[in-house]
C-alpha cells in the first residue's frame, strides 16, 4: 500500500529532543495526536495512551504527544523536564514532540490544520460544563477545549475524528474509531 502525501504530512515539527520531523515520517500509519500536559487532572491519561500505543502499534497506530502550556499553566516545564516526567512516571514510549502553542492566534500550524479539519470535539458538553462550574471560561470551537484533546488521523492523512479531553484512551467510541481506521473502515466522528 502506498501512502499519499497530505498537507498535514508537510507541516514542520520538532521532536522533544529537538530533531526535525513531520507527520510524513509516519506516512501510512493511523495517528492519534494529543495535546498533553504534566500538571493537569487528566495527566493520568498518559498511562492509557501508552497502553493504546503498545496494543495497536504493530497494527499501525502511532500516538503522538504534543505538550502545550495553553491551559492554566499546566505544562510549565522544559522539553527535557517533560520527557523525563513522561518516561519516569508513565513509561511513555510513544513519540513526543517539543512544546507547542495549541490555541489562539499563535497556535502551531498542526493544530490550526487539525481544528480546521474537525472544528468540534465529540461529546465535549459535559467537560465544557465542568470547566464552567470550576470558574474556567472554556474556548469556543474550533479552539481546543483543554489538555488531552485527541485527533484521529487515518492512514491517508484525513482527520477522521476529534475527541474531548475527558475521553479516556480506553473509551469504547475512541477504541472503535481507532480499530476502524486501522482496518480501513471510515467509521470515526
ZADO-1210 file (C-alpha; in nm, 4 decimals, padded with zeros to 6 digits):
<atoms>
<atom x="00.0000" y="00.0000" z="00.0000" code="UNK" pos="1"/>
<atom x="00.1420" y="00.3364" z="-00.1000" code="UNK" pos="2"/>
<atom x="00.0877" y="00.6236" z="00.1403" code="UNK" pos="3"/>
<atom x="-00.0186" y="00.9557" z="-00.0040" code="UNK" pos="4"/>
<atom x="00.1308" y="01.2897" z="00.0949" code="UNK" pos="5"/>
<atom x="-00.1100" y="01.5291" z="00.2616" code="UNK" pos="6"/>
<atom x="-00.0872" y="01.8867" z="00.3817" code="UNK" pos="7"/>
<atom x="-00.0553" y="01.7561" z="00.7386" code="UNK" pos="8"/>
<atom x="00.2487" y="01.5496" z="00.6346" code="UNK" pos="9"/>
<atom x="00.4348" y="01.8614" z="00.5258" code="UNK" pos="10"/>
<atom x="00.4000" y="02.0705" z="00.8440" code="UNK" pos="11"/>
<atom x="00.7449" y="02.1052" z="01.0037" code="UNK" pos="12"/>
<atom x="00.7705" y="01.9637" z="01.3557" code="UNK" pos="13"/>
<atom x="01.0431" y="01.9148" z="01.6148" code="UNK" pos="14"/>
<atom x="01.0746" y="01.6089" z="01.8346" code="UNK" pos="15"/>
<atom x="01.1031" y="01.6597" z="02.2087" code="UNK" pos="16"/>
<atom x="01.4800" y="01.6162" z="02.1618" code="UNK" pos="17"/>
<atom x="01.4863" y="01.8988" z="01.9036" code="UNK" pos="18"/>
<atom x="01.5229" y="01.6896" z="01.5886" code="UNK" pos="19"/>
<atom x="01.3408" y="01.7898" z="01.2690" code="UNK" pos="20"/>
<atom x="01.0329" y="01.5798" z="01.1990" code="UNK" pos="21"/>
<atom x="00.6966" y="01.5808" z="01.0231" code="UNK" pos="22"/>
<atom x="00.3874" y="01.3662" z="01.0171" code="UNK" pos="23"/>
<atom x="00.5222" y="01.2412" z="00.6846" code="UNK" pos="24"/>
<atom x="00.7600" y="01.0331" z="00.8980" code="UNK" pos="25"/>
<atom x="00.4507" y="00.8273" z="00.9887" code="UNK" pos="26"/>
<atom x="00.3018" y="00.8015" z="00.6381" code="UNK" pos="27"/>
<atom x="00.0645" y="00.5084" z="00.6068" code="UNK" pos="28"/>
<atom x="00.0063" y="00.4908" z="00.9828" code="UNK" pos="29"/>
<atom x="-00.3031" y="00.5785" z="01.1846" code="UNK" pos="30"/>
<atom x="-00.2210" y="00.8679" z="01.4164" code="UNK" pos="31"/>
<atom x="-00.3703" y="00.9722" z="01.7478" code="UNK" pos="32"/>
<atom x="-00.2475" y="01.3278" z="01.8048" code="UNK" pos="33"/>
<atom x="-00.2915" y="01.4569" z="02.1613" code="UNK" pos="34"/>
<atom x="-00.2074" y="01.7900" z="02.3256" code="UNK" pos="35"/>
<atom x="-00.0668" y="01.6853" z="02.6616" code="UNK" pos="36"/>
<atom x="00.0284" y="01.8436" z="02.9936" code="UNK" pos="37"/>
<atom x="00.2129" y="01.7211" z="03.3033" code="UNK" pos="38"/>
<atom x="00.0214" y="01.9050" z="03.5763" code="UNK" pos="39"/>
<atom x="-00.3388" y="01.8515" z="03.4675" code="UNK" pos="40"/>
<atom x="-00.6123" y="01.6471" z="03.6312" code="UNK" pos="41"/>
<atom x="-00.6155" y="01.4487" z="03.3051" code="UNK" pos="42"/>
<atom x="-00.2399" y="01.3732" z="03.3141" code="UNK" pos="43"/>
<atom x="-00.3011" y="01.0096" z="03.4201" code="UNK" pos="44"/>
<atom x="-00.4281" y="00.9585" z="03.0620" code="UNK" pos="45"/>
<atom x="-00.0604" y="00.9207" z="02.9674" code="UNK" pos="46"/>
<atom x="-00.0838" y="00.5664" z="03.1055" code="UNK" pos="47"/>
<atom x="-00.3827" y="00.4827" z="02.8874" code="UNK" pos="48"/>
<atom x="-00.2291" y="00.6467" z="02.5815" code="UNK" pos="49"/>
<atom x="00.0833" y="00.4354" z="02.6269" code="UNK" pos="50"/>
<atom x="-00.1345" y="00.1232" z="02.6658" code="UNK" pos="51"/>
<atom x="-00.3178" y="00.2081" z="02.3395" code="UNK" pos="52"/>
<atom x="00.0132" y="00.2601" z="02.1639" code="UNK" pos="53"/>
<atom x="00.1553" y="-00.0712" z="02.2848" code="UNK" pos="54"/>
<atom x="-00.1617" y="-00.2626" z="02.1990" code="UNK" pos="55"/>
<atom x="-00.2032" y="-00.1274" z="01.8448" code="UNK" pos="56"/>
<atom x="00.1414" y="-00.0136" z="01.7285" code="UNK" pos="57"/>
<atom x="00.2082" y="-00.3388" z="01.5426" code="UNK" pos="58"/>
<atom x="-00.1210" y="-00.2821" z="01.3572" code="UNK" pos="59"/>
<atom x="-00.0104" y="00.0675" z="01.2509" code="UNK" pos="60"/>
<atom x="-00.1208" y="00.3078" z="01.5282" code="UNK" pos="61"/>
<atom x="00.1148" y="00.5809" z="01.6450" code="UNK" pos="62"/>
<atom x="00.0230" y="00.8017" z="01.9401" code="UNK" pos="63"/>
<atom x="00.1880" y="01.1445" z="01.9148" code="UNK" pos="64"/>
<atom x="00.2135" y="01.3704" z="02.2195" code="UNK" pos="65"/>
<atom x="00.2403" y="01.7487" z="02.1858" code="UNK" pos="66"/>
<atom x="00.2972" y="01.9254" z="02.5193" code="UNK" pos="67"/>
<atom x="00.1231" y="02.2624" z="02.5413" code="UNK" pos="68"/>
<atom x="00.1055" y="02.5173" z="02.8208" code="UNK" pos="69"/>
<atom x="-00.2177" y="02.6749" z="02.6935" code="UNK" pos="70"/>
<atom x="-00.4442" y="02.5829" z="02.9841" code="UNK" pos="71"/>
<atom x="-00.3899" y="02.7155" z="03.3372" code="UNK" pos="72"/>
<atom x="-00.0107" y="02.6848" z="03.3111" code="UNK" pos="73"/>
<atom x="-00.0323" y="02.3057" z="03.3378" code="UNK" pos="74"/>
<atom x="00.2775" y="02.2376" z="03.1258" code="UNK" pos="75"/>
<atom x="00.5416" y="02.4785" z="03.2594" code="UNK" pos="76"/>
<atom x="00.8464" y="02.2530" z="03.2147" code="UNK" pos="77"/>
<atom x="01.1176" y="02.2473" z="02.9524" code="UNK" pos="78"/>
<atom x="01.1179" y="01.9794" z="02.6837" code="UNK" pos="79"/>
<atom x="01.3803" y="01.7883" z="02.8847" code="UNK" pos="80"/>
<atom x="01.1705" y="01.8057" z="03.2030" code="UNK" pos="81"/>
<atom x="00.8579" y="01.6955" z="03.0160" code="UNK" pos="82"/>
<atom x="01.0364" y="01.3993" z="02.8569" code="UNK" pos="83"/>
<atom x="01.1789" y="01.2897" z="03.1917" code="UNK" pos="84"/>
<atom x="00.8401" y="01.3236" z="03.3627" code="UNK" pos="85"/>
<atom x="00.6629" y="01.1172" z="03.0952" code="UNK" pos="86"/>
<atom x="00.9136" y="00.8342" z="03.0860" code="UNK" pos="87"/>
<atom x="00.9707" y="00.8183" z="03.4621" code="UNK" pos="88"/>
<atom x="00.6075" y="00.8401" z="03.5719" code="UNK" pos="89"/>
<atom x="00.4198" y="00.6750" z="03.2851" code="UNK" pos="90"/>
<atom x="00.6763" y="00.4762" z="03.0842" code="UNK" pos="91"/>
<atom x="00.5883" y="00.6774" z="02.7744" code="UNK" pos="92"/>
<atom x="00.7500" y="00.5251" z="02.4681" code="UNK" pos="93"/>
<atom x="00.5271" y="00.6839" z="02.2032" code="UNK" pos="94"/>
<atom x="00.6743" y="00.9786" z="02.0105" code="UNK" pos="95"/>
<atom x="00.6747" y="01.3114" z="02.1930" code="UNK" pos="96"/>
<atom x="00.7306" y="01.6499" z="02.0336" code="UNK" pos="97"/>
<atom x="00.8547" y="01.9862" z="02.1520" code="UNK" pos="98"/>
<atom x="00.6188" y="02.2079" z="02.3469" code="UNK" pos="99"/>
<atom x="00.3826" y="02.3969" z="02.1147" code="UNK" pos="100"/>
<atom x="00.1103" y="02.6589" z="02.1339" code="UNK" pos="101"/>
<atom x="-00.2165" y="02.4778" z="02.0617" code="UNK" pos="102"/>
<atom x="-00.4680" y="02.7645" z="02.0807" code="UNK" pos="103"/>
<atom x="-00.5067" y="03.1283" z="01.9873" code="UNK" pos="104"/>
<atom x="-00.3536" y="03.3392" z="01.7126" code="UNK" pos="105"/>
<atom x="-00.0039" y="03.1904" z="01.7591" code="UNK" pos="106"/>
<atom x="-00.1130" y="02.8254" z="01.7516" code="UNK" pos="107"/>
<atom x="00.1161" y="02.5780" z="01.5820" code="UNK" pos="108"/>
<atom x="00.0213" y="02.5136" z="01.2168" code="UNK" pos="109"/>
<atom x="-00.0510" y="02.1479" z="01.3021" code="UNK" pos="110"/>
<atom x="-00.3226" y="02.2425" z="01.5496" code="UNK" pos="111"/>
<atom x="-00.4567" y="02.5073" z="01.3118" code="UNK" pos="112"/>
<atom x="-00.4947" y="02.2374" z="01.0443" code="UNK" pos="113"/>
<atom x="-00.6434" y="01.9814" z="01.2841" code="UNK" pos="114"/>
<atom x="-00.9047" y="02.2196" z="01.4263" code="UNK" pos="115"/>
<atom x="-00.9939" y="02.3415" z="01.0787" code="UNK" pos="116"/>
<atom x="-01.0476" y="01.9828" z="00.9636" code="UNK" pos="117"/>
<atom x="-01.2501" y="01.8874" z="01.2752" code="UNK" pos="118"/>
<atom x="-01.3948" y="02.2076" z="01.4302" code="UNK" pos="119"/>
<atom x="-01.5718" y="02.0330" z="01.7185" code="UNK" pos="120"/>
<atom x="-01.4815" y="01.7509" z="01.9519" code="UNK" pos="121"/>
<atom x="-01.7163" y="01.4610" z="02.0022" code="UNK" pos="122"/>
<atom x="-01.9084" y="01.4711" z="02.3319" code="UNK" pos="123"/>
<atom x="-01.7382" y="01.7730" z="02.4874" code="UNK" pos="124"/>
<atom x="-02.0540" y="01.9112" z="02.6521" code="UNK" pos="125"/>
<atom x="-02.0092" y="01.7531" z="02.9953" code="UNK" pos="126"/>
<atom x="-01.6442" y="01.8565" z="03.0176" code="UNK" pos="127"/>
<atom x="-01.7320" y="02.2078" z="02.8986" code="UNK" pos="128"/>
<atom x="-01.9861" y="02.2342" z="03.1808" code="UNK" pos="129"/>
<atom x="-01.7304" y="02.1061" z="03.4325" code="UNK" pos="130"/>
<atom x="-01.4903" y="02.3806" z="03.3275" code="UNK" pos="131"/>
<atom x="-01.7632" y="02.6427" z="03.3676" code="UNK" pos="132"/>
<atom x="-01.8552" y="02.5140" z="03.7130" code="UNK" pos="133"/>
<atom x="-01.4861" y="02.5384" z="03.8071" code="UNK" pos="134"/>
<atom x="-01.4867" y="02.9073" z="03.7124" code="UNK" pos="135"/>
<atom x="-01.2949" y="02.8481" z="03.3903" code="UNK" pos="136"/>
<atom x="-01.4033" y="03.0004" z="03.0621" code="UNK" pos="137"/>
<atom x="-01.3907" y="02.7250" z="02.8016" code="UNK" pos="138"/>
<atom x="-01.2774" y="02.8066" z="02.4497" code="UNK" pos="139"/>
<atom x="-01.5390" y="02.8042" z="02.1782" code="UNK" pos="140"/>
<atom x="-01.4998" y="02.5679" z="01.8846" code="UNK" pos="141"/>
<atom x="-01.2919" y="02.5284" z="01.6799" code="UNK" pos="142"/>
<atom x="-01.0322" y="02.6056" z="01.9519" code="UNK" pos="143"/>
<atom x="-00.9170" y="02.3223" z="02.1751" code="UNK" pos="144"/>
<atom x="-01.1218" y="02.2952" z="02.4904" code="UNK" pos="145"/>
<atom x="-00.8435" y="02.1754" z="02.7229" code="UNK" pos="146"/>
<atom x="-00.5427" y="01.9453" z="02.7541" code="UNK" pos="147"/>
<atom x="-00.5699" y="01.5890" z="02.6216" code="UNK" pos="148"/>
<atom x="-00.7966" y="01.6593" z="02.3272" code="UNK" pos="149"/>
<atom x="-00.7446" y="01.3809" z="02.0739" code="UNK" pos="150"/>
<atom x="-00.7384" y="01.3893" z="01.6925" code="UNK" pos="151"/>
<atom x="-00.7565" y="01.0652" z="01.4955" code="UNK" pos="152"/>
<atom x="-00.5860" y="01.0786" z="01.1555" code="UNK" pos="153"/>
<atom x="-00.6297" y="00.7993" z="00.9024" code="UNK" pos="154"/>
<atom x="-00.3582" y="00.6266" z="00.7040" code="UNK" pos="155"/>
<atom x="-00.4255" y="00.8647" z="00.4130" code="UNK" pos="156"/>
<atom x="-00.3808" y="01.1779" z="00.6273" code="UNK" pos="157"/>
<atom x="-00.7520" y="01.2516" z="00.6625" code="UNK" pos="158"/>
<atom x="-00.8581" y="01.3821" z="01.0039" code="UNK" pos="159"/>
<atom x="-01.1220" y="01.1240" z="01.0951" code="UNK" pos="160"/>
<atom x="-01.2312" y="01.2375" z="01.4391" code="UNK" pos="161"/>
<atom x="-01.1807" y="01.4654" z="01.7352" code="UNK" pos="162"/>
<atom x="-01.2452" y="01.3536" z="02.0910" code="UNK" pos="163"/>
<atom x="-01.2964" y="01.5659" z="02.4000" code="UNK" pos="164"/>
<atom x="-01.0293" y="01.5935" z="02.6701" code="UNK" pos="165"/>
<atom x="-01.2180" y="01.3718" z="02.9128" code="UNK" pos="166"/>
<atom x="-01.2467" y="01.0883" z="02.6588" code="UNK" pos="167"/>
<atom x="-01.0225" y="00.8315" z="02.8223" code="UNK" pos="168"/>
<atom x="-00.7892" y="00.6325" z="02.5986" code="UNK" pos="169"/>
<atom x="-00.9848" y="00.3117" z="02.6700" code="UNK" pos="170"/>
<atom x="-01.3205" y="00.4740" z="02.5832" code="UNK" pos="171"/>
<atom x="-01.5243" y="00.2407" z="02.3622" code="UNK" pos="172"/>
<atom x="-01.6018" y="00.5051" z="02.0981" code="UNK" pos="173"/>
<atom x="-01.2355" y="00.6044" z="02.0684" code="UNK" pos="174"/>
<atom x="-01.1140" y="00.2447" z="02.0544" code="UNK" pos="175"/>
<atom x="-01.3786" y="00.1582" z="01.7935" code="UNK" pos="176"/>
<atom x="-01.2739" y="00.4582" z="01.5797" code="UNK" pos="177"/>
<atom x="-00.9068" y="00.3546" z="01.6072" code="UNK" pos="178"/>
<atom x="-00.9872" y="-00.0057" z="01.5143" code="UNK" pos="179"/>
<atom x="-01.1988" y="00.1101" z="01.2191" code="UNK" pos="180"/>
<atom x="-00.9173" y="00.3347" z="01.0965" code="UNK" pos="181"/>
<atom x="-00.6650" y="00.0534" z="01.1321" code="UNK" pos="182"/>
<atom x="-00.8870" y="-00.1833" z="00.9339" code="UNK" pos="183"/>
<atom x="-00.9539" y="00.0756" z="00.6661" code="UNK" pos="184"/>
<atom x="-01.3166" y="00.1412" z="00.7555" code="UNK" pos="185"/>
<atom x="-01.4310" y="00.5034" z="00.7650" code="UNK" pos="186"/>
<atom x="-01.6173" y="00.4981" z="01.0975" code="UNK" pos="187"/>
<atom x="-01.4932" y="00.7759" z="01.3263" code="UNK" pos="188"/>
<atom x="-01.6526" y="01.1001" z="01.4369" code="UNK" pos="189"/>
</atoms>
